[in-house]
C-alpha cells in the first residue's frame, strides 16, 4: 500500500482494505484491539478482530478471528495469524 500509518484508525482501514482485496466472499470485519509497538526491529501496528465471510448458502456466514501486523513506516502487511473459527 505504501502509506505511512500514523494512528489506529489508519491501521484498521489498511487491514480492511487488505481483507477486501484478498479474502474470498468478504462480508465484513469487526475490530477488537489495535495497538502500536516499536520494541522489535521496526515499528508496527498490531490489529486484532473478526472477519466474516459468506458461505455457499447466502444466509450463512463464517467468522474467523485474526491478528495482522502492519508496518508503520510503509503500511504493508508483514504478518498475520488466523485463530479459531465460529459458526
C-alpha positions in Angstrom: 0.0 0.0 0.0 2.9 2.3 0.7 1.1 4.6 3.1 2.6 5.7 6.4 0.3 4.6 9.3 0.0 7.4 11.9 -2.9 6.2 14.1 -5.1 3.3 14.9 -7.9 4.4 12.5 -5.4 4.3 9.6 -4.2 0.8 10.7 -7.7 -0.6 10.8 -8.6 0.8 7.4 -5.4 -0.7 6.0 -6.4 -4.1 7.3 -9.9 -3.7 6.0 -8.7 -2.8 2.5 -6.3 -5.8 2.6 -9.1 -8.1 3.6 -11.4 -6.8 0.9 -8.8 -7.5 -1.8 -7.5 -10.8 -0.6 -10.4 -12.6 1.2 -12.9 -14.5 -0.9 -16.5 -13.8 -0.3 -15.7 -11.0 2.2 -18.8 -10.0 4.2 -17.5 -7.7 6.9 -14.9 -7.1 9.6 -15.1 -6.2 13.3 -12.0 -4.9 15.1 -11.3 -5.7 18.8 -7.8 -4.3 19.5 -5.3 -2.1 17.8 -2.0 -1.0 19.3 1.4 0.4 18.3 4.6 -1.4 19.1 8.2 -0.3 18.5 10.0 -2.8 20.6 11.3 -5.0 17.7 13.4 -4.4 14.7 10.8 -1.9 13.2 7.7 -0.1 14.4 4.5 -1.8 13.7 0.7 -1.8 14.4 -1.0 -4.9 15.7 -4.7 -5.2 14.8 -7.0 -7.9 16.1 -10.5 -8.7 15.2 -13.0 -11.0 13.5 -13.7 -11.3 9.7 -17.0 -12.6 8.3 -17.1 -14.5 5.0 -20.1 -15.7 3.1 -20.7 -19.4 2.8 -22.2 -21.2 -0.3 -25.7 -20.7 1.1 -26.2 -16.9 1.2 -27.9 -16.8 4.6 -25.0 -18.3 6.5 -21.7 -16.6 7.3 -18.4 -18.0 8.7 -16.4 -15.9 11.3 -12.7 -16.2 12.0 -10.5 -14.4 14.5 -7.4 -12.7 13.1 -4.3 -10.8 14.0 -2.5 -8.6 11.5 0.9 -6.8 11.8 1.2 -3.6 9.8 4.5 -1.9 9.1 4.1 1.6 10.5 6.6 3.2 8.0 5.2 1.7 4.8 1.7 0.5 5.6 2.3 -3.1 4.3 1.1 -6.3 6.0 4.2 -8.0 7.3 2.5 -10.8 9.2 -0.9 -12.3 10.0 -2.4 -15.1 12.1 -5.9 -16.7 11.9 -7.3 -18.2 15.1 -10.3 -20.4 15.6 -13.5 -20.0 13.7 -17.0 -19.8 14.9 -20.3 -20.8 13.3 
